[in-house]
Amino acid sequence: MMAPAATALGFELRVLAESGDVSAVSAVSSSPVGDYKDLETLLEFSEGLDVMTFDHEHVPTDHLRALQQAGVNVQPGPDALVHAQDKLVMRAAIDRLELPNPAWASVDGVADLVRFGDETGWPVVLKTPRGGYDGKGVRIVNSAEEAAGTGDWFAAMSPLLAEAKVNFSRELSALVARTPDGEARAWPVVHTIQVDGVCDEVIAPAQDIPVEVAAAAEDAALRIAAELGVTGVLAVELFETPGVGAGFLVNELAMRPHNTGHWTQDGAVTSQFEQHLRAVLNLPLGATDALAPVTVMKNFLGGNNQDLYSAFPLALASEPAAKVHCYGKSVRPGRKIGHVNLVGTSTADVESVRRRATMVAAIIRDGRPAAEEAPQTFEENA
């Protein structure tokens, strides 16, 4: 999704593809296949690049340092990116910056986990520090008895991250971008709705959020970007906690264009994809104003319909204002394969916009209109 922005700005992209059939290959003409975990492959790929950036956080940190030592312009750099790669490093940094953090601990085994749960109260959330995403690497542990069954997790990786389970009203995301020279801009804080650990829907801007909470969340994201030396797009995922502390707690960080920012393609002056390119190339950043009182982004996952295009006539006719973005991925149950953006002319229309975006996504997913598919309501706890 960065490819159209790069073309419009006259930039040439080169993508290191994991295989010849990944969706980036169809969007970028120069897409050599290689393993991002192999340093020699990365060094060869980097030759002639003005800047190397990422669409995920899993490139080994040591490889990024070696690339820098070889003179490669890596953005964001490993000292920043490690905070998105390693949740233990991230939690320590949020504490150091004195920003709102859930109670947490690094735990080396079952005894440590039981001690943490007894001190903070059960249930607790157990996370793998590295490699988890979309709900993977996250486990709710409800009691000391359940903690006894987590030995396999510690055998696979240790230490792990234990967090107090947060009571929250909804999840939010504060999206910002920053250049190496320190220019930074923030988009409006948005409401994100998760289903089974996967981002399902985004409402931008977040409705009925207190002005001071939205401002504090934006400020926290901008401060994290500045203090950690982040370049490019940074998503700070948050738990909203009305009436408690600052009104939010930091959940996770992502240093790349992020699912919670897909609404910016059709709902903001500058999309996160264009802004990421501007930022890592140290160009002036674009305006981040919302183009409408409300924009809804609705993901669609793989479902019954294997031929997405066959559903387009019905889906597009059902809502001419909808903007459909398919990822060019093969259809697999539960896999993110696209999203729908739909803007509304008034905040009073938000529920109508949600229903209409949900309808378009459902038609594409299943090849037919859903029987009364309603948008998800706010989740209560995580």
C-alpha positions as CSV (number, residue, x, y, z in Angstrom):
1,M,0.0,0.0,0.0
2,M,3.1,2.3,0.0
3,A,3.5,1.7,-3.7
4,P,0.9,4.1,-5.0
5,A,2.2,6.9,-2.7
6,A,5.8,6.2,-3.9
7,T,4.7,6.3,-7.5
8,A,2.9,9.6,-7.0
9,L,6.0,11.2,-5.3
10,G,8.4,9.7,-8.0
11,F,10.2,7.4,-5.6
12,E,11.3,3.9,-6.6
13,L,10.6,1.1,-4.2
14,R,12.5,-2.1,-3.9
15,V,10.9,-4.9,-1.7
16,L,12.6,-7.9,-0.2
17,A,9.9,-10.5,-0.7
18,E,9.6,-13.6,1.4
19,S,8.4,-15.5,-1.7
20,G,7.5,-14.8,-5.3
21,D,3.8,-14.9,-4.6
22,V,3.5,-12.3,-1.8
23,S,1.2,-9.4,-2.6
24,A,4.1,-6.8,-2.7
25,V,5.5,-8.5,-5.8
26,S,2.5,-7.5,-7.9
27,A,2.7,-3.9,-6.6
28,V,6.5,-3.3,-6.9
29,S,8.4,-4.2,-10.0
30,S,11.7,-4.7,-8.1
31,S,10.9,-7.4,-5.6
32,P,13.8,-9.9,-5.2
33,V,13.0,-13.0,-3.0
34,G,15.1,-13.5,0.1
35,D,15.1,-14.2,3.8
36,Y,15.1,-11.1,6.0
37,K,16.6,-13.2,8.8
38,D,19.8,-13.7,6.7
39,L,22.3,-10.9,7.1
40,E,24.1,-11.5,3.8
41,T,20.8,-11.3,2.0
42,L,20.0,-8.0,3.7
43,L,23.4,-6.5,2.9
44,E,23.1,-7.5,-0.8
45,F,19.5,-6.1,-0.9
46,S,20.6,-2.8,0.7
47,E,23.1,-1.9,-2.0
48,G,22.1,1.3,-3.7
49,L,19.2,2.1,-1.4
50,D,18.7,5.7,-0.1
51,V,16.9,4.3,2.9
52,M,15.8,0.9,4.2
53,T,12.5,0.7,6.1
54,F,10.1,-2.0,7.2
55,D,6.6,-3.3,7.1
56,H,7.0,-5.5,10.2
57,E,9.2,-5.5,13.3
58,H,10.8,-9.0,13.0
59,V,14.1,-8.3,11.3
60,P,16.7,-9.3,13.9
61,T,18.0,-6.3,15.9
62,D,21.7,-7.4,15.5
63,H,21.2,-7.5,11.7
64,L,20.0,-3.9,11.8
65,R,23.0,-2.8,13.7
66,A,25.3,-4.6,11.2
67,L,23.5,-2.8,8.4
68,Q,24.1,0.5,10.1
69,Q,27.8,-0.3,10.6
70,A,28.0,-1.1,6.9
71,G,26.7,2.4,6.1
72,V,23.0,1.6,5.4
73,N,20.5,4.3,6.2
74,V,18.1,2.2,8.4
75,Q,14.9,4.0,9.4
76,P,13.7,3.5,12.1
77,G,17.1,2.5,13.6
78,P,17.5,-0.5,15.8
79,D,17.8,1.5,19.0
80,A,14.2,2.7,18.4
81,L,12.8,-0.4,16.7
82,V,13.8,-2.7,19.5
83,H,11.0,-1.1,21.6
84,A,8.5,-2.5,19.1
85,Q,10.4,-5.8,18.8
86,D,10.7,-6.6,22.5
87,K,7.7,-5.9,24.8
88,L,9.9,-6.1,27.9
89,V,12.2,-3.3,26.5
90,M,9.0,-1.3,25.7
91,R,7.5,-1.6,29.1
92,A,10.7,-0.5,30.8
93,A,10.9,2.5,28.4
94,I,7.3,3.6,29.2
95,D,8.1,3.4,32.9
96,R,11.3,5.4,32.3
97,L,9.3,8.1,30.4
98,E,6.8,8.1,33.3
99,L,3.9,7.5,31.0
100,P,0.8,5.4,32.0
101,N,1.8,1.7,32.1
102,P,-0.1,-1.3,33.4
103,A,1.5,-3.1,36.3
104,W,4.0,-5.6,34.7
105,A,7.0,-7.8,35.4
106,S,9.6,-9.9,33.7
107,V,8.9,-13.4,34.8
108,D,11.4,-16.3,34.4
109,G,9.1,-19.2,35.3
110,V,5.9,-20.4,36.8
111,A,6.9,-19.4,40.4
112,D,7.6,-15.8,39.2
113,L,4.2,-15.7,37.4
114,V,2.3,-16.9,40.5
115,R,4.1,-14.4,42.7
116,F,3.1,-11.6,40.2
117,G,-0.5,-12.8,40.1
118,D,-0.8,-13.0,43.9
119,E,0.6,-9.5,44.2
120,T,-1.4,-7.7,41.5
121,G,-4.5,-9.9,41.5
122,W,-5.8,-12.5,39.1
123,P,-6.3,-12.8,36.2
124,V,-3.0,-11.7,34.6
125,V,-1.9,-11.5,30.9
126,L,1.1,-13.5,29.9
127,K,2.9,-12.4,26.7
128,T,5.9,-13.5,24.6
129,P,8.2,-10.5,24.4
130,R,9.1,-11.1,20.8
131,G,7.3,-12.4,17.8
132,G,3.6,-12.0,18.8
133,Y,1.0,-10.1,16.8
134,D,-2.8,-10.1,16.2
135,G,-3.4,-11.9,19.5
136,K,-0.7,-14.5,19.0
137,G,1.7,-14.9,21.9
138,V,-0.9,-13.7,24.4
139,R,-2.4,-15.9,27.1
140,I,-4.9,-15.0,29.9
141,V,-4.0,-16.8,33.1
142,N,-6.9,-16.7,35.6
143,S,-5.4,-18.3,38.7
144,A,-2.3,-19.8,40.3
145,E,-3.7,-23.2,39.3
146,E,-3.8,-22.1,35.7
147,A,-0.3,-20.6,35.9
148,A,1.0,-24.1,36.7
149,G,0.1,-25.1,33.1
150,T,2.3,-22.4,31.5
151,G,5.5,-24.3,31.7
152,D,5.6,-25.0,28.0
153,W,5.6,-21.2,27.3
154,F,8.6,-20.7,29.6
155,A,10.4,-23.7,28.0
156,A,10.0,-22.1,24.6
157,M,11.0,-18.6,25.6
158,S,12.2,-17.0,28.9
159,P,11.8,-14.5,30.4
160,L,8.1,-13.7,29.5
161,L,6.1,-10.5,30.1
162,A,3.4,-10.6,32.8
163,E,0.9,-7.8,32.9
164,A,-2.1,-6.9,35.1
165,K,-5.3,-7.4,33.2
166,V,-6.7,-4.0,32.6
167,N,-10.3,-3.0,33.0
168,F,-11.0,-0.5,30.1
169,S,-13.9,1.0,28.3
170,R,-12.4,0.7,24.8
171,E,-9.1,0.5,22.9
172,L,-7.6,3.6,21.3
173,S,-4.7,4.3,18.9
174,A,-2.6,7.4,18.7
175,L,-0.8,7.5,15.3
176,V,2.1,9.9,14.7
177,A,5.0,10.3,12.3
178,R,8.5,11.7,12.9
179,T,11.5,12.5,10.6
180,P,15.2,12.0,11.5
181,D,15.4,15.8,12.0
182,G,12.7,15.7,14.6
183,E,9.6,17.1,12.7
184,A,6.6,15.2,14.0
185,R,2.8,15.2,13.3
186,A,-0.1,13.4,14.8
187,W,-3.4,12.2,13.4
188,P,-6.5,12.3,15.5
189,V,-6.8,9.6,18.2
190,V,-9.0,6.8,17.0
191,H,-11.2,4.1,18.5
192,T,-10.2,0.6,17.6
193,I,-12.3,-2.5,18.0
194,Q,-10.6,-5.9,18.3
195,V,-12.2,-9.3,17.7
196,D,-10.2,-12.4,18.8
197,G,-7.1,-10.3,19.1
198,V,-7.3,-8.9,15.6
199,C,-8.2,-5.3,14.7
200,D,-11.7,-5.5,13.2
201,E,-12.8,-1.9,12.9
202,V,-11.5,1.7,13.4
203,I,-13.6,4.8,14.1
204,A,-11.8,8.0,13.4
205,P,-11.7,10.3,15.3
206,A,-12.7,8.4,18.5
207,Q,-16.2,9.6,19.4
208,D,-17.0,11.2,22.8
209,I,-13.4,11.1,24.0
210,P,-12.7,13.9,26.5
211,V,-10.6,16.6,24.8
212,E,-7.9,16.4,27.6
213,V,-7.6,12.6,27.2
214,A,-7.2,12.9,23.4
215,A,-4.6,15.6,23.8
216,A,-2.7,13.7,26.4
217,A,-2.7,10.5,24.2
218,E,-1.4,12.5,21.3
219,D,1.3,14.1,23.5
220,A,2.3,10.7,24.8
221,A,2.7,9.3,21.3
222,L,4.8,12.3,20.2
223,R,6.9,12.1,23.3
224,I,7.6,8.4,22.8
225,A,8.6,9.1,19.2
226,A,11.0,11.9,20.2
227,E,12.5,10.2,23.3
228,L,13.0,6.9,21.6
229,G,14.3,8.4,18.4
230,V,11.5,6.8,16.3
231,T,11.4,7.7,12.5
232,G,8.5,6.9,10.2
233,V,5.1,6.1,11.5
234,L,4.5,5.1,15.1
235,A,1.2,3.6,16.4
236,V,0.7,3.7,20.1
237,E,-2.1,1.4,21.1
238,L,-3.9,2.4,24.3
239,F,-6.5,1.2,26.8
240,E,-9.0,3.9,27.7
241,T,-9.6,4.0,31.4
242,P,-12.2,6.7,32.1
243,G,-11.6,8.5,35.4
244,V,-8.4,6.6,36.2
245,G,-5.1,8.4,36.0
246,A,-4.5,10.0,32.6
247,G,-7.6,8.2,31.3
248,F,-5.5,5.7,29.3
249,L,-2.7,3.1,29.6
250,V,-0.1,2.2,27.0
251,N,-0.7,-1.2,25.5
252,E,1.7,-1.8,22.6
253,L,3.9,0.1,20.1
254,A,4.3,-0.5,16.3
255,M,6.9,1.4,14.3
256,R,5.5,1.1,10.7
257,P,2.2,1.8,8.9
258,H,-0.4,0.1,11.1
259,N,-3.8,-1.4,10.7
260,T,-5.3,1.3,13.0
261,G,-4.0,3.9,10.5
262,H,-5.6,2.4,7.3
263,W,-8.5,4.9,7.6
264,T,-6.0,7.7,6.6
265,Q,-6.0,6.5,3.0
266,D,-9.4,8.0,2.4
267,G,-10.1,10.0,5.6
268,A,-7.0,12.2,6.1
269,V,-5.1,14.8,4.1
270,T,-2.0,12.6,4.1
271,S,-2.2,8.8,4.4
272,Q,0.1,7.0,6.8
273,F,1.7,5.3,3.8
274,E,2.8,8.5,2.1
275,Q,3.8,10.0,5.5
276,H,6.0,7.0,6.3
277,L,7.9,7.5,3.1
278,R,8.2,11.2,3.7
279,A,9.4,10.6,7.2
280,V,12.1,8.0,6.6
281,L,13.4,10.1,3.7
282,N,13.5,13.2,6.0
283,L,11.2,15.2,3.8
284,P,8.7,17.7,5.2
285,L,5.6,15.9,6.6
286,G,2.1,16.3,5.2
287,A,-0.9,17.6,7.0
288,T,-2.7,15.1,9.1
289,D,-6.2,16.7,9.3
290,A,-9.2,14.5,9.0
291,L,-11.2,15.1,5.8
292,A,-14.6,14.3,7.3
293,P,-16.3,14.3,10.8
294,V,-16.0,10.5,10.9
295,T,-14.3,7.7,8.9
296,V,-14.8,4.0,9.5
297,M,-12.3,1.4,8.5
298,K,-13.7,-2.1,8.5
299,N,-11.3,-5.1,8.0
300,F,-12.4,-8.2,6.2
301,L,-10.8,-11.6,6.8
302,G,-10.8,-14.7,4.7
303,G,-14.3,-16.3,4.6
304,N,-16.5,-18.3,2.3
305,N,-15.7,-16.4,-0.8
306,Q,-12.6,-17.5,-2.6
307,D,-13.2,-15.2,-5.7
308,L,-13.3,-11.7,-4.1
309,Y,-13.7,-10.0,-7.5
310,S,-17.0,-11.9,-8.1
311,A,-18.5,-10.0,-5.2
312,F,-17.5,-6.6,-6.3
313,P,-20.5,-5.7,-8.4
314,L,-22.9,-6.3,-5.5
315,A,-20.5,-4.9,-2.9
316,L,-19.7,-1.6,-4.8
317,A,-23.3,-1.1,-5.8
318,S,-24.5,-1.5,-2.2
319,E,-22.4,1.5,-1.1
320,P,-21.0,3.7,-3.9
321,A,-19.1,5.9,-1.4
322,A,-17.1,2.9,0.0
323,K,-13.4,2.6,-0.8
324,V,-12.3,-1.0,-1.0
325,H,-8.6,-1.9,-0.5
326,C,-7.7,-5.6,-1.2
327,Y,-4.2,-6.8,-0.2
328,G,-3.7,-9.3,-3.1
329,K,-3.4,-12.2,-0.6
330,S,-4.8,-15.7,-1.1
331,V,-8.0,-16.2,0.8
332,R,-7.6,-18.2,4.0
333,P,-10.0,-18.3,7.0
334,G,-9.1,-15.7,9.6
335,R,-6.4,-14.0,7.4
336,K,-6.6,-10.2,6.9
337,I,-7.2,-9.8,3.1
338,G,-8.5,-6.2,2.8
339,H,-10.4,-3.4,4.3
340,V,-13.2,-1.0,3.5
341,N,-13.1,2.8,4.3
342,L,-16.2,4.9,4.4
343,V,-16.5,8.5,5.4
344,G,-19.6,10.2,7.1
345,T,-20.8,13.7,6.8
346,S,-21.7,14.0,10.5
347,T,-20.7,12.5,13.8
348,A,-24.4,11.7,14.2
349,D,-24.1,9.3,11.3
350,V,-21.4,7.1,12.9
351,E,-23.6,4.1,13.5
352,S,-25.0,4.3,9.9
353,V,-21.5,4.5,8.5
354,R,-20.4,1.5,10.6
355,R,-23.4,-0.6,9.4
356,R,-22.8,0.3,5.7
357,A,-19.0,-0.4,5.9
358,T,-19.7,-3.7,7.6
359,M,-22.2,-4.6,4.9
360,V,-19.7,-4.0,2.1
361,A,-17.0,-6.0,3.9
362,A,-19.4,-8.9,4.5
363,I,-20.4,-9.1,0.9
364,I,-16.8,-9.3,-0.2
365,R,-16.0,-11.8,2.5
366,D,-18.9,-14.1,1.8
367,G,-19.9,-13.3,-1.8
368,R,-23.4,-12.3,-0.7
369,P,-25.1,-9.9,1.7
370,A,-25.0,-11.0,5.4
371,A,-28.3,-11.7,7.1
372,E,-28.4,-8.7,9.5
373,E,-24.7,-8.4,10.3
374,A,-24.3,-5.7,13.0
375,P,-21.1,-3.9,13.9
376,Q,-19.3,-5.1,17.0
377,T,-20.0,-3.3,20.2
378,F,-17.2,-1.9,22.4
379,E,-15.2,-4.6,24.2
380,E,-15.0,-4.3,28.0
381,N,-11.8,-5.9,29.2
382,A,-8.4,-7.2,28.1
